[in-house]
Amino acid sequence: MLFCGNFKRTVVMSLVGMLVLRHILNRSEEKYSLLALIALMFTLSFAKTLCLDVGALTAREYKTGVKPGDWIEYEINWTSPPSWAYPARTRREILDVEGTIITVTTTQELSNGTVTKETKEGDVAKGTGASAMIFIPANLEVGDWINIEGFDDVSITGENTQVYLGIERTVLYANFSSKGFDILIFWDKEKGTALEIHSSSIYTSTVKVIKTNLWGSESFDNNYLLGFGTLVLIIIISAALIMRNRHMRSKRRKRIRK
């Protein structure tokens, strides 16, 4: 997240802060350069924190955490498998996203080797169609109510950190009982996508992610780009201030010699 996509505004805030600091303190050029650099670093850090806070405040606006091209694969293990053919693996790929409406292609491999494929729409806010149980709004909080087609009174029970496919993720979970089912679901908080589902009724099954492109280098790249971009900005401004100070000192020396 590069300052919530508003890096330019952050730079402007930094420069304004520097100008205000100079006007208020009215210090010498050397002292101003140091204070300006400190102010810039503080403003950039504050802007990042503010951005994260704003993100938390707007989290309850129902937003979709997935985008076209995202996909996730699950393996389904049955403690008490039914006697007929049942899903053993399933893959869901996002074809289109419009607001909270997503179009998903679901491919299932049954226990008898049969492969089925269908494309359906779903609403992550209403928990209908292809979204039911698998996809929920992104960045919900503990206590938020969620809609799952066919189930009533479901809310986020808790939040923790777990490792999936070698990556540490923040997950939300809900534990609820309805219509003869006892269900525990873990969703990726940022993506709003189920990572693990435990369901118990007459038949007991566990659904767990085995492959996905929902995460990988994205968070890594953004964090490092953010840090690198901030460092470059600080270096450029610092160099400009140092050159300016040297130029001013050179001009003063020439006046003194004359």
Wavefront OBJ file of the C-alpha trace (Angstrom):
o trace
v 0.000 0.000 0.000
v 1.740 3.191 -1.150
v 0.115 5.608 1.256
v -3.298 4.350 0.114
v -2.440 5.278 -3.465
v -1.958 8.934 -2.495
v 1.792 9.369 -2.397
v 1.640 12.766 -4.141
v -0.558 14.190 -1.399
v 1.909 12.887 1.175
v 4.797 14.663 -0.551
v 2.792 17.892 -0.661
v 2.049 17.540 3.058
v 5.768 17.087 3.715
v 6.764 20.175 1.722
v 4.069 22.314 3.327
v 5.238 21.139 6.732
v 8.791 22.194 5.878
v 7.717 25.672 4.749
v 5.562 26.204 7.824
v 8.413 25.074 10.069
v 10.799 27.522 8.419
v 8.356 30.413 8.770
v 7.617 29.731 12.436
v 11.167 29.062 13.635
v 12.951 31.602 11.406
v 16.266 29.817 12.029
v 19.501 29.909 10.091
v 19.858 27.973 6.873
v 21.921 25.208 8.490
v 19.494 24.647 11.349
v 16.554 24.881 8.992
v 17.997 22.145 6.777
v 18.250 19.725 9.705
v 14.815 20.631 11.052
v 13.291 20.343 7.593
v 14.718 16.866 7.150
v 13.352 15.796 10.539
v 9.976 17.316 9.680
v 9.906 15.484 6.355
v 10.671 12.123 7.953
v 8.043 12.715 10.646
v 5.402 13.802 8.131
v 5.971 10.768 5.912
v 5.755 8.415 8.892
v 2.643 10.173 10.170
v 1.022 10.052 6.733
v 1.543 6.293 6.539
v 0.049 5.797 10.010
v -2.860 8.106 9.179
v -3.498 6.187 5.988
v -3.664 2.887 7.867
v -6.048 4.433 10.411
v -8.305 5.744 7.663
v -8.293 2.297 6.091
v -9.472 0.835 9.385
v -12.222 3.441 9.705
v -13.596 2.715 6.242
v -13.262 -1.065 6.506
v -17.015 -1.493 7.084
v -17.790 -0.121 3.659
v -18.400 -3.338 1.786
v -15.554 -3.709 -0.685
v -14.375 -6.672 -2.686
v -10.892 -7.915 -1.865
v -10.359 -9.923 -5.043
v -9.764 -8.841 -8.639
v -10.056 -10.457 -12.071
v -7.402 -13.108 -12.516
v -7.245 -14.062 -8.835
v -7.681 -17.762 -8.162
v -7.595 -20.177 -5.255
v -7.549 -23.966 -5.044
v -8.763 -26.123 -2.170
v -8.399 -29.716 -1.116
v -11.425 -31.259 0.583
v -10.896 -34.015 3.128
v -13.811 -36.010 4.453
v -13.729 -37.640 7.877
v -17.033 -39.325 7.121
v -17.306 -39.337 3.328
v -20.675 -39.890 1.689
v -21.233 -43.015 -0.375
v -21.717 -41.059 -3.615
v -19.167 -39.008 -5.578
v -18.115 -35.949 -3.622
v -15.779 -32.992 -4.300
v -12.131 -33.769 -3.573
v -10.551 -30.621 -5.032
v -11.966 -27.337 -6.216
v -10.633 -24.214 -7.889
v -12.281 -20.794 -8.002
v -11.113 -18.140 -10.440
v -12.330 -14.540 -10.503
v -13.345 -13.495 -14.007
v -14.897 -10.102 -13.314
v -15.557 -7.678 -10.454
v -18.138 -4.884 -10.466
v -18.584 -3.317 -7.059
v -19.466 -6.174 -4.730
v -20.579 -8.423 -7.607
v -18.028 -11.013 -8.711
v -18.105 -13.529 -11.542
v -16.453 -16.800 -10.600
v -15.576 -19.938 -12.521
v -15.650 -22.961 -10.211
v -13.916 -26.159 -11.286
v -14.474 -29.266 -9.174
v -12.807 -32.642 -9.257
v -15.046 -35.332 -7.781
v -13.882 -38.412 -5.913
v -14.711 -40.600 -8.920
v -12.491 -38.516 -11.227
v -15.291 -36.512 -12.848
v -14.504 -32.820 -13.417
v -17.249 -30.214 -13.445
v -17.041 -26.550 -14.351
v -19.507 -23.677 -14.039
v -19.451 -19.888 -14.069
v -21.734 -17.928 -11.750
v -22.099 -14.488 -10.257
v -22.137 -13.740 -6.561
v -22.453 -10.746 -4.265
v -19.837 -10.595 -1.489
v -21.999 -8.164 0.484
v -25.117 -10.343 0.325
v -23.279 -13.663 0.432
v -25.210 -15.038 -2.521
v -24.427 -17.236 -5.504
v -20.738 -17.894 -6.121
v -19.833 -15.752 -3.110
v -21.702 -17.800 -0.505
v -19.375 -18.835 2.322
v -16.201 -18.522 0.196
v -16.045 -14.760 -0.449
v -16.957 -12.002 2.020
v -16.215 -8.246 2.044
v -12.583 -7.334 2.606
v -11.246 -5.907 5.868
v -14.171 -6.669 8.137
v -13.719 -6.481 11.899
v -14.591 -8.730 14.823
v -18.303 -8.426 15.548
v -19.268 -7.420 12.015
v -22.256 -9.301 10.628
v -21.818 -11.202 7.407
v -24.325 -12.663 5.014
v -24.082 -16.284 3.932
v -26.873 -17.573 1.742
v -28.868 -20.216 3.614
v -27.559 -19.264 7.074
v -28.762 -16.696 9.591
v -27.102 -14.599 12.292
v -23.454 -15.070 11.301
v -20.859 -12.631 12.617
v -17.078 -12.464 12.797
v -16.079 -14.309 15.966
v -12.385 -13.407 16.124
v -9.154 -12.412 14.405
v -5.679 -13.892 14.558
v -2.566 -14.559 12.518
v -1.961 -17.894 10.831
v 0.435 -19.305 8.254
v -0.988 -20.541 4.958
v 1.254 -21.838 2.177
v 4.275 -20.512 4.046
v 2.925 -16.946 4.291
v 1.729 -15.331 7.511
v -1.758 -13.918 7.010
v -4.237 -12.038 9.162
v -7.417 -14.095 9.258
v -10.968 -13.587 10.449
v -13.043 -16.518 11.604
v -16.655 -17.297 12.376
v -17.952 -20.248 14.344
v -21.686 -20.836 13.988
v -24.377 -23.505 13.957
v -27.415 -23.517 11.710
v -29.739 -25.970 10.013
v -27.969 -28.984 11.530
v -24.486 -27.793 10.556
v -21.620 -26.810 12.841
v -19.273 -24.621 10.805
v -15.949 -22.910 11.430
v -14.588 -20.722 8.620
v -11.302 -18.818 8.360
v -11.124 -15.970 5.827
v -8.137 -13.943 4.723
v -8.924 -10.504 6.141
v -7.390 -8.451 3.331
v -8.777 -10.559 0.485
v -12.071 -11.642 2.065
v -11.518 -15.171 0.779
v -12.014 -18.426 2.686
v -8.780 -20.242 3.500
v -10.168 -23.029 5.621
v -13.652 -24.426 6.321
v -14.573 -27.079 8.877
v -18.095 -28.409 8.477
v -19.794 -31.047 10.575
v -23.264 -32.549 10.145
v -24.083 -36.075 9.001
v -20.840 -35.886 7.009
v -17.715 -34.101 8.241
v -15.328 -32.295 5.912
v -12.404 -29.900 5.961
v -11.704 -27.533 3.088
v -8.238 -25.964 3.016
v -6.313 -23.829 0.524
v -3.501 -25.655 -1.286
v -2.627 -23.140 -4.030
v -3.418 -19.496 -4.771
v -2.135 -16.333 -6.405
v -4.000 -14.083 -3.946
v -0.766 -13.169 -2.295
v 2.913 -13.675 -2.950
v 5.227 -10.849 -3.804
v 2.544 -8.116 -3.747
v 2.799 -7.124 -0.088
v 6.564 -7.660 -0.117
v 7.015 -5.451 -3.171
v 4.739 -2.689 -1.915
v 6.435 -2.510 1.473
v 9.877 -2.346 -0.060
v 8.801 0.123 -2.733
v 7.340 2.310 0.003
v 10.541 2.218 2.032
v 12.757 2.719 -1.013
v 10.632 5.571 -2.352
v 10.683 7.356 1.008
v 14.455 6.925 1.288
v 15.042 8.288 -2.220
v 12.810 11.278 -1.507
v 14.674 12.079 1.702
v 18.048 11.760 -0.040
v 16.998 14.047 -2.910
v 15.624 16.747 -0.631
v 18.618 16.504 1.708
v 21.040 16.805 -1.210
v 19.148 19.818 -2.564
v 19.261 21.543 0.822
v 22.974 20.823 1.285
v 23.783 22.163 -2.192
v 21.709 25.263 -1.508
v 23.512 25.884 1.771
v 26.906 25.467 0.142
v 25.910 27.893 -2.594
v 24.763 30.451 -0.009
v 27.979 30.058 1.998
v 30.025 30.460 -1.190
v 28.210 33.675 -2.046
v 28.786 35.022 1.485
v 32.508 34.226 1.271
v 32.799 36.069 -2.045
v 31.108 39.138 -0.519
v 33.519 39.044 2.439
v 36.573 38.827 0.166
v 35.392 41.819 -1.814
l 1 2 3 4 5 6 7 8 9 10 11 12 13 14 15 16 17 18 19 20 21 22 23 24 25 26 27 28 29 30 31 32 33 34 35 36 37 38 39 40 41 42 43 44 45 46 47 48 49 50 51 52 53 54 55 56 57 58 59 60 61 62 63 64 65 66 67 68 69 70 71 72 73 74 75 76 77 78 79 80 81 82 83 84 85 86 87 88 89 90 91 92 93 94 95 96 97 98 99 100 101 102 103 104 105 106 107 108 109 110 111 112 113 114 115 116 117 118 119 120 121 122 123 124 125 126 127 128 129 130 131 132 133 134 135 136 137 138 139 140 141 142 143 144 145 146 147 148 149 150 151 152 153 154 155 156 157 158 159 160 161 162 163 164 165 166 167 168 169 170 171 172 173 174 175 176 177 178 179 180 181 182 183 184 185 186 187 188 189 190 191 192 193 194 195 196 197 198 199 200 201 202 203 204 205 206 207 208 209 210 211 212 213 214 215 216 217 218 219 220 221 222 223 224 225 226 227 228 229 230 231 232 233 234 235 236 237 238 239 240 241 242 243 244 245 246 247 248 249 250 251 252 253 254 255 256 257 258
